[in-house]
Amino acid sequence: MEPHTVLWLFLAAFGASALGGVLGMASGIFIVPILTLLFGVDIHVAVGASIVSVIACSCGSAAPFLKERLTNVRLAIVLETATTLGALTGVLLIGIVPTSLLYGLFAVILVLSAQQMLARRRERAGVITAPSKSWATTLRLHSAYPDRALGRDVAYEVGHVPLGLLLMYGAGLVSALLGVGSGVLKIPAMDSALRLPIKISTATSNFMIGVTASASAGAYFVRGDIDIDIAGPIVLGSVLGALAGAHLLMGIPAEKLRIFFVVVLLLLAVQMLASAFGIHVS
């Protein structure tokens, strides 16, 4: 592989992972189109490289988020069980449900998620009174995070855990059926159902996507879909990009982060709706 190609792969992965790190989304949703459209990489090899980049992105941002106490690890473990079950169900349904219908449904879900996130702009996330016998209280999921703007720790309570588990199951299901990262659905679910602060949702989603990707990386490696020449610079760029994204996230005001995520949701909704009609847009 030519040195300049390696450099461009590195830069592409760096940019995609920095953006993914800020939004709490799998960088693969950006990596796959970049590799297939700009570099002419086979789709299977591109997906394999994106799986590896997601793991690298999650690992790269894990340390800064954990250090800043933005990741709710207990909550991530609870939610990941539902996401994994949904992904396994989706694998079994591949080929049964029409792809065009799924793309259209996904577009509708993204638009509704964006609308819900906009509706919560003026609410104080995490400020709820959880019943003493709620799932979140029993599982000790409530926590606190440092707010740099206020200069103190802000306590938050986790909302409706059963609804959150149901939405996480759906996120894993749709993710497996469409081959997209479930982070794009996890964050709206955590925002609307669990009523988490947007930065907690983003950091916890970053932690979860690495676990989900690790489950399928071995299968891609065995099938020979992971090209080391391509995956190498992608991984290096992903780790550094994730670190940059994590530091950007900590400095971005929550309100601007929410608007940024809504814009990305709407752009993805347009892309998915176009795909439902057979129009492929980058």
C-alpha positions as CSV (number, residue, x, y, z in Angstrom):
1,M,0.0,0.0,0.0
2,E,1.3,3.5,-0.9
3,P,2.4,5.7,1.9
4,H,0.0,8.5,1.0
5,T,-2.9,6.1,1.0
6,V,-1.9,5.0,4.5
7,L,-1.8,8.7,5.6
8,W,-5.3,9.4,4.1
9,L,-6.7,6.3,5.8
10,F,-5.2,7.5,9.1
11,L,-6.7,11.0,8.7
12,A,-10.1,9.7,7.7
13,A,-10.2,7.4,10.7
14,F,-9.1,10.3,13.0
15,G,-11.8,12.6,11.8
16,A,-14.5,9.9,11.9
17,S,-13.6,8.8,15.4
18,A,-13.3,12.3,16.7
19,L,-16.8,13.0,15.5
20,G,-18.0,9.6,16.8
21,G,-16.4,10.3,20.1
22,V,-18.1,13.6,20.6
23,L,-21.5,12.1,19.6
24,G,-21.2,8.8,21.4
25,M,-21.8,7.0,18.1
26,A,-19.9,4.2,16.4
27,S,-17.4,5.7,14.0
28,G,-18.3,2.9,11.6
29,I,-21.3,4.8,10.4
30,F,-18.8,7.3,8.9
31,I,-15.9,4.8,8.2
32,V,-17.8,2.5,5.9
33,P,-19.0,5.2,3.4
34,I,-15.5,6.7,3.4
35,L,-13.8,3.4,2.6
36,T,-16.2,2.2,0.0
37,L,-16.9,5.6,-1.8
38,L,-13.5,7.3,-1.5
39,F,-11.1,4.4,-1.4
40,G,-13.0,1.8,-3.4
41,V,-12.7,-0.8,-0.6
42,D,-14.9,-3.9,-0.8
43,I,-18.0,-3.5,1.5
44,H,-17.1,-6.6,3.6
45,V,-13.6,-5.4,4.2
46,A,-14.9,-1.9,5.0
47,V,-17.3,-3.3,7.5
48,G,-14.6,-5.4,9.1
49,A,-12.3,-2.3,9.4
50,S,-15.2,-0.3,10.8
51,I,-15.8,-3.0,13.5
52,V,-12.1,-2.7,14.6
53,S,-12.3,1.1,14.5
54,V,-15.3,1.0,16.8
55,I,-13.5,-1.1,19.4
56,A,-10.5,1.3,19.1
57,C,-12.7,4.3,19.4
58,S,-14.4,3.0,22.5
59,C,-11.1,2.0,24.1
60,G,-9.5,5.3,23.3
61,S,-12.2,7.4,24.8
62,A,-12.9,5.1,27.8
63,A,-10.0,6.4,30.0
64,P,-10.8,10.1,29.7
65,F,-14.6,9.5,30.3
66,L,-14.0,7.3,33.3
67,K,-11.5,9.7,34.7
68,E,-14.0,12.5,34.5
69,R,-16.8,10.2,35.9
70,L,-19.0,10.7,32.9
71,T,-19.5,7.0,32.2
72,N,-22.1,5.2,34.2
73,V,-20.6,1.7,34.1
74,R,-23.3,-0.1,36.1
75,L,-26.0,1.3,33.8
76,A,-24.0,0.3,30.7
77,I,-23.7,-3.3,31.8
78,V,-27.5,-3.5,32.5
79,L,-28.4,-1.9,29.1
80,E,-25.9,-3.9,27.2
81,T,-27.7,-7.2,28.0
82,A,-30.8,-5.9,26.2
83,T,-28.8,-4.6,23.2
84,T,-27.0,-7.9,22.8
85,L,-30.3,-9.8,22.9
86,G,-31.7,-7.5,20.3
87,A,-28.7,-7.9,18.1
88,L,-29.0,-11.7,18.3
89,T,-32.7,-11.5,17.3
90,G,-31.8,-9.2,14.4
91,V,-29.3,-11.8,13.1
92,L,-32.0,-14.4,13.0
93,L,-34.4,-12.0,11.1
94,I,-31.9,-11.0,8.4
95,G,-33.4,-11.6,5.0
96,I,-36.9,-12.0,6.3
97,V,-37.9,-8.3,6.7
98,P,-37.6,-6.2,3.5
99,T,-34.6,-3.9,3.7
100,S,-36.4,-0.9,2.1
101,L,-39.1,-1.2,4.9
102,L,-36.3,-1.2,7.5
103,Y,-34.6,1.9,6.1
104,G,-37.9,3.8,6.1
105,L,-38.7,2.7,9.6
106,F,-35.2,3.7,10.7
107,A,-35.7,7.2,9.1
108,V,-39.0,7.7,11.0
109,I,-37.3,6.6,14.3
110,L,-34.5,9.1,13.8
111,V,-36.8,12.0,13.1
112,L,-38.9,11.2,16.2
113,S,-35.7,10.9,18.2
114,A,-34.5,14.2,17.0
115,Q,-37.9,15.8,17.8
116,Q,-37.9,14.3,21.3
117,M,-34.4,15.5,22.0
118,L,-35.3,19.0,20.9
119,A,-38.3,19.0,23.1
120,R,-36.1,18.3,26.1
121,R,-33.8,21.3,25.4
122,R,-35.1,23.3,28.3
123,E,-35.6,20.5,30.8
124,R,-33.0,19.7,33.4
125,A,-31.8,16.2,32.6
126,G,-31.6,13.7,35.3
127,V,-33.7,15.8,37.8
128,I,-36.4,13.3,38.6
129,T,-37.6,11.7,41.8
130,A,-37.2,7.9,41.4
131,P,-39.4,5.7,43.6
132,S,-37.6,4.0,46.4
133,K,-38.4,0.6,44.9
134,S,-37.6,1.5,41.3
135,W,-35.2,-0.7,39.2
136,A,-32.7,2.1,39.1
137,T,-32.7,2.4,42.9
138,T,-32.5,-1.3,43.5
139,L,-29.6,-1.7,41.0
140,R,-27.9,1.5,42.4
141,L,-27.7,3.2,39.0
142,H,-28.1,6.8,40.2
143,S,-24.8,8.7,40.2
144,A,-23.2,12.2,39.8
145,Y,-20.8,13.9,37.4
146,P,-18.6,17.0,37.6
147,D,-19.9,20.0,35.8
148,R,-17.1,22.3,34.8
149,A,-19.4,25.2,34.1
150,L,-20.9,25.1,37.6
151,G,-17.7,24.0,39.3
152,R,-19.4,21.3,41.3
153,D,-20.8,17.7,41.1
154,V,-24.3,17.4,39.7
155,A,-26.3,14.4,40.9
156,Y,-28.7,12.7,38.5
157,E,-31.2,9.9,38.8
158,V,-31.9,7.2,36.2
159,G,-35.4,7.1,34.9
160,H,-37.6,4.3,33.5
161,V,-35.2,1.4,33.3
162,P,-37.8,-1.2,31.9
163,L,-38.6,1.2,29.0
164,G,-34.9,1.9,28.5
165,L,-34.2,-1.9,28.3
166,L,-37.0,-2.2,25.7
167,L,-35.6,0.6,23.6
168,M,-32.1,-0.8,23.9
169,Y,-33.4,-4.2,22.6
170,G,-34.9,-2.4,19.6
171,A,-31.7,-0.5,19.0
172,G,-29.7,-3.8,18.9
173,L,-32.4,-5.3,16.6
174,V,-32.3,-2.5,14.1
175,S,-28.6,-2.2,14.3
176,A,-28.1,-5.9,13.4
177,L,-30.7,-5.8,10.6
178,L,-29.3,-2.7,8.9
179,G,-25.6,-3.2,9.8
180,V,-25.3,0.3,11.4
181,G,-24.0,1.3,14.8
182,S,-26.6,1.2,17.6
183,G,-25.2,4.3,19.2
184,V,-27.3,6.5,17.0
185,L,-30.4,5.0,18.7
186,K,-28.9,4.4,22.2
187,I,-28.4,8.1,23.0
188,P,-31.9,9.2,22.1
189,A,-33.2,6.2,24.1
190,M,-31.1,7.1,27.2
191,D,-32.1,10.8,26.7
192,S,-35.9,10.3,26.5
193,A,-36.5,7.2,28.6
194,L,-33.8,7.3,31.2
195,R,-33.7,11.1,31.3
196,L,-29.9,11.2,31.5
197,P,-27.8,14.3,31.0
198,I,-26.6,14.4,27.4
199,K,-22.9,14.0,28.3
200,I,-23.7,11.0,30.4
201,S,-25.6,9.4,27.5
202,T,-22.7,10.1,25.1
203,A,-20.0,8.7,27.4
204,T,-22.0,5.6,28.4
205,S,-22.8,4.9,24.8
206,N,-19.1,5.2,23.9
207,F,-18.4,2.5,26.5
208,M,-21.2,0.2,25.3
209,I,-20.4,0.3,21.5
210,G,-17.0,-1.3,22.1
211,V,-18.5,-4.2,24.0
212,T,-21.1,-4.7,21.2
213,A,-18.4,-4.6,18.4
214,S,-16.1,-7.0,20.3
215,A,-18.8,-9.7,20.0
216,S,-18.7,-9.6,16.2
217,A,-15.1,-8.8,15.5
218,G,-13.9,-12.4,16.0
219,A,-16.4,-13.6,13.3
220,Y,-15.2,-11.0,10.8
221,F,-11.6,-12.0,11.5
222,V,-12.3,-15.7,11.0
223,R,-14.0,-15.0,7.7
224,G,-11.0,-13.0,6.5
225,D,-12.8,-9.7,6.2
226,I,-10.3,-7.8,8.3
227,D,-7.4,-6.6,6.1
228,I,-4.5,-5.7,8.3
229,D,-3.1,-3.2,5.8
230,I,-6.3,-1.2,5.9
231,A,-7.2,-1.9,9.6
232,G,-3.8,-0.8,10.9
233,P,-3.9,2.9,10.0
234,I,-7.6,2.9,10.7
235,V,-7.1,1.7,14.3
236,L,-4.3,4.2,15.0
237,G,-6.3,7.1,13.6
238,S,-9.4,5.9,15.6
239,V,-7.6,5.8,18.9
240,L,-6.1,9.3,18.5
241,G,-9.4,10.6,17.1
242,A,-11.4,9.1,20.0
243,L,-9.0,10.8,22.5
244,A,-9.5,14.1,20.7
245,G,-13.3,13.6,20.6
246,A,-13.4,12.8,24.4
247,H,-11.6,16.1,25.2
248,L,-13.8,18.0,22.9
249,L,-16.9,16.5,24.5
250,M,-15.8,17.7,28.0
251,G,-15.5,21.3,26.8
252,I,-18.7,21.5,24.7
253,P,-21.7,23.0,26.5
254,A,-24.5,20.4,26.8
255,E,-27.0,22.6,24.9
256,K,-24.7,22.8,21.8
257,L,-23.9,19.1,22.0
258,R,-27.7,18.3,21.9
259,I,-28.2,20.6,18.9
260,F,-25.2,19.0,17.1
261,F,-26.6,15.5,17.7
262,V,-30.0,16.5,16.5
263,V,-28.6,17.8,13.2
264,V,-26.6,14.5,12.7
265,L,-29.8,12.5,13.4
266,L,-31.8,14.5,10.8
267,L,-29.0,14.1,8.2
268,L,-28.9,10.3,8.8
269,A,-32.7,10.2,8.5
270,V,-32.5,11.8,5.1
271,Q,-29.9,9.3,4.0
272,M,-31.9,6.3,5.3
273,L,-35.1,7.6,3.7
274,A,-33.3,7.9,0.4
275,S,-32.0,4.3,0.8
276,A,-35.5,3.1,1.3
277,F,-36.3,4.3,-2.2
278,G,-33.1,2.9,-3.6
279,I,-31.2,6.2,-3.7
280,H,-27.8,5.8,-2.2
281,V,-26.5,9.1,-0.8
282,S,-23.1,9.7,0.9
